[in-house]
Amino acid sequence: MTTDKRRAKRISVELPVRVYLFDNKGKTRLGDALVGCIKDFSPLGAALTVDTILLNGKHLFYYCQDNPDIVLELAFEISSSPEEIITVPAVPVWFDRDLDSDKKKFDVGLKFLAPARSPEIKILCKEACNDETMLVSLWKKFLHFSIL
Protein backbone atom coordinates (compact mmCIF):
# COMPACT_ATOMS: atom_id res chain seq x y z
CA MET A 1 0.00 0.00 0.00
CA THR A 2 1.34 3.43 -0.92
CA THR A 3 0.80 6.62 1.00
CA ASP A 4 -0.02 9.85 -0.82
CA LYS A 5 2.79 12.24 0.11
CA ARG A 6 1.38 15.31 -1.62
CA ARG A 7 1.65 18.61 0.22
CA ALA A 8 -1.91 19.52 -0.82
CA LYS A 9 -5.02 17.59 -1.73
CA ARG A 10 -5.96 17.62 -5.41
CA ILE A 11 -9.34 17.82 -7.08
CA SER A 12 -10.39 16.17 -10.35
CA VAL A 13 -10.88 18.68 -13.16
CA GLU A 14 -10.84 19.00 -16.94
CA LEU A 15 -9.03 22.22 -17.80
CA PRO A 16 -7.78 22.65 -21.37
CA VAL A 17 -4.27 24.11 -21.51
CA ARG A 18 -1.60 25.06 -24.02
CA VAL A 19 1.91 24.06 -22.99
CA TYR A 20 5.02 25.89 -24.19
CA LEU A 21 8.70 25.34 -23.55
CA PHE A 22 9.90 28.60 -22.02
CA ASP A 23 13.47 29.90 -21.66
CA ASN A 24 13.39 31.54 -18.23
CA LYS A 25 16.77 33.16 -18.80
CA GLY A 26 15.91 34.69 -22.19
CA LYS A 27 12.22 35.16 -21.27
CA THR A 28 11.05 33.65 -24.59
CA ARG A 29 8.83 30.82 -25.73
CA LEU A 30 10.63 28.12 -27.67
CA GLY A 31 8.36 27.12 -30.55
CA ASP A 32 4.73 26.12 -30.83
CA ALA A 33 2.31 24.98 -28.15
CA LEU A 34 1.25 21.47 -27.25
CA VAL A 35 -2.46 21.12 -26.42
CA GLY A 36 -3.24 19.20 -23.26
CA CYS A 37 -5.69 18.83 -20.41
CA ILE A 38 -5.20 19.26 -16.67
CA LYS A 39 -6.83 16.23 -15.00
CA ASP A 40 -6.23 17.02 -11.35
CA PHE A 41 -5.29 20.22 -9.65
CA SER A 42 -4.13 21.80 -6.40
CA PRO A 43 -2.68 25.25 -5.66
CA LEU A 44 0.79 23.63 -5.76
CA GLY A 45 0.63 21.51 -8.92
CA ALA A 46 -1.36 19.47 -11.38
CA ALA A 47 -1.47 16.36 -13.54
CA LEU A 48 -1.31 17.09 -17.26
CA THR A 49 -2.46 14.68 -19.98
CA VAL A 50 -1.00 15.08 -23.49
CA ASP A 51 -1.15 13.08 -26.72
CA THR A 52 2.62 13.15 -27.16
CA ILE A 53 5.57 13.64 -24.83
CA LEU A 54 7.50 15.54 -27.52
CA LEU A 55 7.16 19.30 -27.89
CA ASN A 56 8.97 20.90 -30.83
CA GLY A 57 11.16 17.78 -31.05
CA LYS A 58 12.12 18.02 -27.37
CA HIS A 59 11.09 15.57 -24.65
CA LEU A 60 8.75 17.47 -22.34
CA PHE A 61 10.18 15.94 -19.17
CA TYR A 62 13.88 15.37 -19.89
CA TYR A 63 14.49 18.65 -21.73
CA CYS A 64 13.38 20.61 -18.66
CA GLN A 65 15.32 18.31 -16.31
CA ASP A 66 18.52 18.66 -18.37
CA ASN A 67 18.23 22.46 -18.78
CA PRO A 68 17.44 24.31 -15.53
CA ASP A 69 16.68 27.53 -17.44
CA ILE A 70 13.90 25.78 -19.39
CA VAL A 71 10.47 25.53 -17.76
CA LEU A 72 6.97 24.88 -19.01
CA GLU A 73 4.63 27.80 -19.53
CA LEU A 74 0.99 26.78 -19.10
CA ALA A 75 -1.53 29.03 -20.85
CA PHE A 76 -5.17 28.79 -19.74
CA GLU A 77 -8.17 30.50 -21.33
CA ILE A 78 -10.55 31.72 -18.67
CA SER A 79 -14.12 30.56 -19.38
CA SER A 80 -15.74 33.76 -18.09
CA SER A 81 -13.46 35.85 -20.30
CA PRO A 82 -12.10 33.82 -23.28
CA GLU A 83 -9.88 36.66 -24.45
CA GLU A 84 -8.06 36.55 -21.10
CA ILE A 85 -5.14 34.12 -20.89
CA ILE A 86 -3.57 33.18 -17.56
CA THR A 87 0.00 31.87 -17.74
CA VAL A 88 1.63 29.82 -15.01
CA PRO A 89 5.24 28.57 -15.03
CA ALA A 90 5.76 24.95 -14.01
CA VAL A 91 8.32 22.17 -14.03
CA PRO A 92 7.61 18.52 -14.75
CA VAL A 93 8.35 16.26 -11.79
CA TRP A 94 7.31 12.89 -13.27
CA PHE A 95 5.80 11.38 -16.40
CA ASP A 96 4.23 8.06 -17.36
CA ARG A 97 2.05 6.44 -19.98
CA ASP A 98 -1.69 6.72 -19.35
CA LEU A 99 -2.50 3.03 -19.30
CA ASP A 100 -6.21 3.73 -18.88
CA SER A 101 -6.36 5.57 -22.20
CA ASP A 102 -7.09 3.80 -25.49
CA LYS A 103 -5.18 6.57 -27.27
CA LYS A 104 -1.87 5.92 -25.47
CA LYS A 105 -1.60 9.37 -23.95
CA PHE A 106 0.99 10.57 -21.47
CA ASP A 107 0.52 11.89 -17.94
CA VAL A 108 2.93 14.52 -16.60
CA GLY A 109 3.09 15.63 -12.98
CA LEU A 110 3.67 19.37 -12.67
CA LYS A 111 4.91 21.58 -9.85
CA PHE A 112 3.79 25.19 -10.22
CA LEU A 113 6.56 27.77 -9.87
CA ALA A 114 4.04 30.52 -9.06
CA PRO A 115 3.28 30.88 -5.33
CA ALA A 116 0.07 29.14 -4.27
CA ARG A 117 -1.45 32.45 -3.22
CA SER A 118 -0.51 34.29 -6.44
CA PRO A 119 -3.34 35.93 -8.44
CA GLU A 120 -2.83 33.42 -11.30
CA ILE A 121 -3.23 30.38 -9.05
CA LYS A 122 -6.26 31.92 -7.32
CA ILE A 123 -7.93 32.48 -10.72
CA LEU A 124 -7.14 28.89 -11.73
CA CYS A 125 -8.65 27.62 -8.47
CA LYS A 126 -11.88 29.45 -9.27
CA GLU A 127 -11.79 28.09 -12.83
CA ALA A 128 -11.18 24.52 -11.62
CA CYS A 129 -13.92 24.52 -9.00
CA ASN A 130 -17.41 24.32 -10.43
CA ASP A 131 -19.05 25.68 -7.31
CA GLU A 132 -18.21 27.82 -4.29
CA THR A 133 -18.35 24.86 -1.88
CA MET A 134 -15.68 23.01 -3.86
CA LEU A 135 -13.49 26.13 -3.94
CA VAL A 136 -13.75 26.63 -0.17
CA SER A 137 -13.00 22.93 0.38
CA LEU A 138 -9.92 23.08 -1.85
CA TRP A 139 -8.47 26.05 0.05
CA LYS A 140 -9.31 24.50 3.43
CA LYS A 141 -7.46 21.33 2.44
CA PHE A 142 -4.52 23.34 1.15
CA LEU A 143 -4.30 25.58 4.23
CA HIS A 144 -4.60 22.53 6.51
CA PHE A 145 -1.64 20.79 4.82
CA SER A 146 0.47 23.95 4.50
CA ILE A 147 0.49 24.50 8.29
CA LEU A 148 1.22 20.89 9.22
C-alpha positions in Angstrom: 0.0 0.0 0.0 1.3 3.4 -0.9 0.8 6.6 1.0 0.0 9.8 -0.8 2.8 12.2 0.1 1.4 15.3 -1.6 1.7 18.6 0.2 -1.9 19.5 -0.8 -5.0 17.6 -1.7 -6.0 17.6 -5.4 -9.3 17.8 -7.1 -10.4 16.2 -10.3 -10.9 18.7 -13.2 -10.8 19.0 -16.9 -9.0 22.2 -17.8 -7.8 22.6 -21.4 -4.3 24.1 -21.5 -1.6 25.1 -24.0 1.9 24.1 -23.0 5.0 25.9 -24.2 8.7 25.3 -23.5 9.9 28.6 -22.0 13.5 29.9 -21.7 13.4 31.5 -18.2 16.8 33.2 -18.8 15.9 34.7 -22.2 12.2 35.2 -21.3 11.0 33.6 -24.6 8.8 30.8 -25.7 10.6 28.1 -27.7 8.4 27.1 -30.5 4.7 26.1 -30.8 2.3 25.0 -28.2 1.2 21.5 -27.3 -2.5 21.1 -26.4 -3.2 19.2 -23.3 -5.7 18.8 -20.4 -5.2 19.3 -16.7 -6.8 16.2 -15.0 -6.2 17.0 -11.3 -5.3 20.2 -9.6 -4.1 21.8 -6.4 -2.7 25.2 -5.7 0.8 23.6 -5.8 0.6 21.5 -8.9 -1.4 19.5 -11.4 -1.5 16.4 -13.5 -1.3 17.1 -17.3 -2.5 14.7 -20.0 -1.0 15.1 -23.5 -1.1 13.1 -26.7 2.6 13.1 -27.2 5.6 13.6 -24.8 7.5 15.5 -27.5 7.2 19.3 -27.9 9.0 20.9 -30.8 11.2 17.8 -31.0 12.1 18.0 -27.4 11.1 15.6 -24.6 8.7 17.5 -22.3 10.2 15.9 -19.2 13.9 15.4 -19.9 14.5 18.6 -21.7 13.4 20.6 -18.7 15.3 18.3 -16.3 18.5 18.7 -18.4 18.2 22.5 -18.8 17.4 24.3 -15.5 16.7 27.5 -17.4 13.9 25.8 -19.4 10.5 25.5 -17.8 7.0 24.9 -19.0 4.6 27.8 -19.5 1.0 26.8 -19.1 -1.5 29.0 -20.9 -5.2 28.8 -19.7 -8.2 30.5 -21.3 -10.6 31.7 -18.7 -14.1 30.6 -19.4 -15.7 33.8 -18.1 -13.5 35.9 -20.3 -12.1 33.8 -23.3 -9.9 36.7 -24.5 -8.1 36.6 -21.1 -5.1 34.1 -20.9 -3.6 33.2 -17.6 0.0 31.9 -17.7 1.6 29.8 -15.0 5.2 28.6 -15.0 5.8 25.0 -14.0 8.3 22.2 -14.0 7.6 18.5 -14.8 8.4 16.3 -11.8 7.3 12.9 -13.3 5.8 11.4 -16.4 4.2 8.1 -17.4 2.1 6.4 -20.0 -1.7 6.7 -19.3 -2.5 3.0 -19.3 -6.2 3.7 -18.9 -6.4 5.6 -22.2 -7.1 3.8 -25.5 -5.2 6.6 -27.3 -1.9 5.9 -25.5 -1.6 9.4 -24.0 1.0 10.6 -21.5 0.5 11.9 -17.9 2.9 14.5 -16.6 3.1 15.6 -13.0 3.7 19.4 -12.7 4.9 21.6 -9.9 3.8 25.2 -10.2 6.6 27.8 -9.9 4.0 30.5 -9.1 3.3 30.9 -5.3 0.1 29.1 -4.3 -1.4 32.4 -3.2 -0.5 34.3 -6.4 -3.3 35.9 -8.4 -2.8 33.4 -11.3 -3.2 30.4 -9.0 -6.3 31.9 -7.3 -7.9 32.5 -10.7 -7.1 28.9 -11.7 -8.6 27.6 -8.5 -11.9 29.4 -9.3 -11.8 28.1 -12.8 -11.2 24.5 -11.6 -13.9 24.5 -9.0 -17.4 24.3 -10.4 -19.1 25.7 -7.3 -18.2 27.8 -4.3 -18.4 24.9 -1.9 -15.7 23.0 -3.9 -13.5 26.1 -3.9 -13.7 26.6 -0.2 -13.0 22.9 0.4 -9.9 23.1 -1.9 -8.5 26.1 0.0 -9.3 24.5 3.4 -7.5 21.3 2.4 -4.5 23.3 1.2 -4.3 25.6 4.2 -4.6 22.5 6.5 -1.6 20.8 4.8 0.5 24.0 4.5 0.5 24.5 8.3 1.2 20.9 9.2 
